[in-house]
Amino acid sequence: MAEHLASIFGTEKDRVNCPFYFKIGACRHGDRCSRLHTKPSISPTILLSNMYQRPDMITPGVDAHGHPIDPRKIQDHFEEFYEDLFEELSKYGEIESLNVCDNLADHMVCSLTLTLIPAPRFVHFC
Ligand SMILES: [Zn+2]
């Protein structure tokens, strides 16, 4: 039995633990999910939910006033954000990966995952 439970942990067959949360640390059902969202007690990777604010957040390619945005400006906006964030986070350790999710679903939109190799003086990040 224990072997069977271990083999299905975090998969679609697991009726207790949420497979989406297990794989990506987010689930479209959020707190209303019928399955458990188990947060790891320790991890080199953290999720920064909805951190990047796209200039065309409401409608892709259009600003909040309904005016079209030049795709190059959207790209420049993102690159400036990414460079600023990368520079700031580098103060806390070596960045192994920094990914920005381009998914438009509410639970994932503009979220970041960060994997950091802490510097020796690293104490607390959040
Ligand atoms: Zn879930």
Boltz pocket constraint, residues with backbone or C-beta under 6 A from the ligand:
constraints:
  - pocket:
      binder: B
      contacts: [[A, 18], [A, 19], [A, 20], [A, 21], [A, 26], [A, 27], [A, 28], [A, 29], [A, 30], [A, 33], [A, 34], [A, 35], [A, 36], [A, 37]]
      max_distance: 6.0
